[in-house]
């Protein structure tokens, strides 16, 4: 099983927003935290399968 880090928060109107830590440019939302997590899983699948064009990648590199 694969795991990924996510960032999420609840807006004042009650909606949950979040993104995949390695793809912060792509936000999604849900009416519940569980729905948000399902939407994030779907977003990850789209990103990995090439369903979203011109993807920006974020990662850490080691420097001397």
Short mmCIF file of the C-alpha atoms (twelve columns), coordinates in Angstrom:
data_MODEL
# 
_entry.id   MODEL 
# 
loop_
_atom_site.group_PDB 
_atom_site.id 
_atom_site.type_symbol 
_atom_site.label_atom_id 
_atom_site.label_alt_id 
_atom_site.label_comp_id 
_atom_site.label_asym_id 
_atom_site.label_seq_id 
_atom_site.Cartn_x 
_atom_site.Cartn_y 
_atom_site.Cartn_z 
_atom_site.pdbx_PDB_model_num 
ATOM 1  C CA . UNK A 1  0.000   0.000  0.000   1 
ATOM 2  C CA . UNK A 2  1.270   3.450  -0.944  1 
ATOM 3  C CA . UNK A 3  0.992   6.478  1.330   1 
ATOM 4  C CA . UNK A 4  1.214   10.169 0.486   1 
ATOM 5  C CA . UNK A 5  1.218   13.252 2.670   1 
ATOM 6  C CA . UNK A 6  -1.720  15.632 2.433   1 
ATOM 7  C CA . UNK A 7  -2.411  19.151 3.684   1 
ATOM 8  C CA . UNK A 8  -5.988  20.082 4.558   1 
ATOM 9  C CA . UNK A 9  -8.108  22.591 6.436   1 
ATOM 10 C CA . UNK A 10 -11.727 23.444 7.099   1 
ATOM 11 C CA . UNK A 11 -13.108 26.720 5.789   1 
ATOM 12 C CA . UNK A 12 -15.496 28.899 7.844   1 
ATOM 13 C CA . UNK A 13 -18.391 27.696 5.655   1 
ATOM 14 C CA . UNK A 14 -17.670 24.098 6.708   1 
ATOM 15 C CA . UNK A 15 -16.090 22.881 3.448   1 
ATOM 16 C CA . UNK A 16 -12.833 20.936 3.621   1 
ATOM 17 C CA . UNK A 17 -10.014 21.961 1.255   1 
ATOM 18 C CA . UNK A 18 -6.693  20.309 0.689   1 
ATOM 19 C CA . UNK A 19 -3.888  19.263 -1.597  1 
ATOM 20 C CA . UNK A 20 -1.293  16.560 -1.948  1 
ATOM 21 C CA . UNK A 21 1.926   17.729 -0.297  1 
ATOM 22 C CA . UNK A 22 3.960   17.009 -3.437  1 
ATOM 23 C CA . UNK A 23 1.410   18.755 -5.697  1 
ATOM 24 C CA . UNK A 24 0.412   21.945 -3.808  1 
ATOM 25 C CA . UNK A 25 -0.841  23.664 -6.961  1 
ATOM 26 C CA . UNK A 26 -3.814  21.298 -7.245  1 
ATOM 27 C CA . UNK A 27 -6.513  21.928 -4.632  1 
ATOM 28 C CA . UNK A 28 -9.643  19.887 -4.165  1 
ATOM 29 C CA . UNK A 29 -12.515 20.028 -1.695  1 
ATOM 30 C CA . UNK A 30 -15.181 17.998 0.038   1 
ATOM 31 C CA . UNK A 31 -18.216 18.521 2.205   1 
ATOM 32 C CA . UNK A 32 -16.674 16.125 4.749   1 
ATOM 33 C CA . UNK A 33 -13.091 15.205 5.569   1 
ATOM 34 C CA . UNK A 34 -13.735 11.699 4.244   1 
ATOM 35 C CA . UNK A 35 -15.013 13.102 0.930   1 
ATOM 36 C CA . UNK A 36 -11.962 15.353 0.674   1 
ATOM 37 C CA . UNK A 37 -9.652  12.365 1.178   1 
ATOM 38 C CA . UNK A 38 -11.460 10.418 -1.546  1 
ATOM 39 C CA . UNK A 39 -11.156 13.415 -3.878  1 
ATOM 40 C CA . UNK A 40 -7.428  13.636 -3.100  1 
ATOM 41 C CA . UNK A 41 -7.017  9.950  -3.986  1 
ATOM 42 C CA . UNK A 42 -8.816  10.573 -7.272  1 
ATOM 43 C CA . UNK A 43 -6.648  13.621 -7.956  1 
ATOM 44 C CA . UNK A 44 -3.499  11.579 -7.362  1 
ATOM 45 C CA . UNK A 45 -4.702  8.913  -9.796  1 
ATOM 46 C CA . UNK A 46 -5.369  11.578 -12.442 1 
ATOM 47 C CA . UNK A 47 -1.923  13.107 -11.918 1 
ATOM 48 C CA . UNK A 48 -0.145  9.751  -12.109 1 
ATOM 49 C CA . UNK A 49 -2.070  8.592  -15.187 1 
ATOM 50 C CA . UNK A 50 -1.387  11.773 -17.156 1 
ATOM 51 C CA . UNK A 51 -5.002  12.941 -16.967 1 
ATOM 52 C CA . UNK A 52 -3.920  16.456 -16.053 1 
ATOM 53 C CA . UNK A 53 -1.697  18.292 -18.527 1 
ATOM 54 C CA . UNK A 54 1.311   20.465 -17.603 1 
ATOM 55 C CA . UNK A 55 1.777   19.153 -14.070 1 
ATOM 56 C CA . UNK A 56 4.109   21.084 -11.757 1 
ATOM 57 C CA . UNK A 57 6.153   18.832 -9.508  1 
ATOM 58 C CA . UNK A 58 7.486   19.808 -6.073  1 
ATOM 59 C CA . UNK A 59 10.117  17.797 -4.271  1 
ATOM 60 C CA . UNK A 60 13.104  18.135 -1.984  1 
ATOM 61 C CA . UNK A 61 16.673  17.697 -3.160  1 
ATOM 62 C CA . UNK A 62 19.828  17.333 -1.145  1 
ATOM 63 C CA . UNK A 63 22.453  20.039 -1.571  1 
ATOM 64 C CA . UNK A 64 25.987  20.188 -0.238  1 
# 
